[in-house]
């Protein structure tokens, strides 16, 4: 529930740490904990998985 912006392409089988800016809704905020995994999708197609390793602060 937030865009993932990559400066360089990421190909199948590769991994990388990236910053993700999630939308700020209470129901999602409660689920954002270090270690939590989630699906990365393009539309209805699952293209990868993410794991929360760090939680920063909100940016206006």
C-alpha positions as CSV (number, residue, x, y, z in Angstrom):
1,X,0.0,0.0,0.0
2,X,2.7,2.3,-1.1
3,X,4.9,2.9,-4.1
4,X,8.4,1.3,-4.4
5,X,10.6,3.5,-6.5
6,X,13.8,2.0,-7.8
7,X,16.7,4.1,-9.2
8,X,18.0,1.1,-11.1
9,X,16.2,-2.0,-12.5
10,X,15.7,-5.0,-10.3
11,X,15.6,-8.3,-12.1
12,X,14.2,-11.7,-11.0
13,X,16.3,-13.4,-8.4
14,X,17.9,-10.1,-7.2
15,X,17.2,-8.4,-3.9
16,X,17.8,-4.9,-2.6
17,X,17.0,-2.7,0.4
18,X,14.7,0.1,-0.6
19,X,12.6,2.7,1.2
20,X,8.8,2.4,0.9
21,X,6.4,5.2,1.9
22,X,3.2,3.5,3.0
23,X,-0.1,5.3,3.1
24,X,-0.9,6.5,6.6
25,X,-4.0,4.7,7.8
26,X,-4.5,3.4,11.3
27,X,-5.2,-0.2,10.2
28,X,-2.0,-0.4,8.2
29,X,0.1,1.5,10.8
30,X,-0.7,-1.2,13.4
31,X,0.7,-3.9,11.1
32,X,4.0,-2.2,10.3
33,X,6.4,-4.0,12.7
34,X,10.0,-5.0,12.1
35,X,10.2,-8.6,10.7
36,X,6.7,-8.4,9.1
37,X,6.6,-9.8,5.5
38,X,4.2,-8.7,2.8
39,X,3.5,-9.4,-0.9
40,X,4.8,-7.0,-3.6
41,X,2.2,-7.0,-6.4
42,X,1.8,-5.4,-9.8
43,X,-2.0,-5.3,-10.1
44,X,-3.1,-8.9,-9.2
45,X,0.3,-10.4,-10.0
46,X,2.7,-11.2,-7.1
47,X,6.2,-10.2,-8.1
48,X,8.1,-10.5,-4.9
49,X,8.0,-10.1,-1.1
50,X,9.2,-7.5,1.3
51,X,10.4,-7.7,4.9
52,X,10.3,-4.7,7.2
53,X,13.8,-4.2,8.6
54,X,13.4,-0.6,9.9
55,X,10.6,1.9,10.6
56,X,11.4,5.5,10.0
57,X,9.3,8.6,10.6
58,X,6.6,10.2,8.5
59,X,7.6,12.7,5.9
60,X,5.2,15.5,4.9
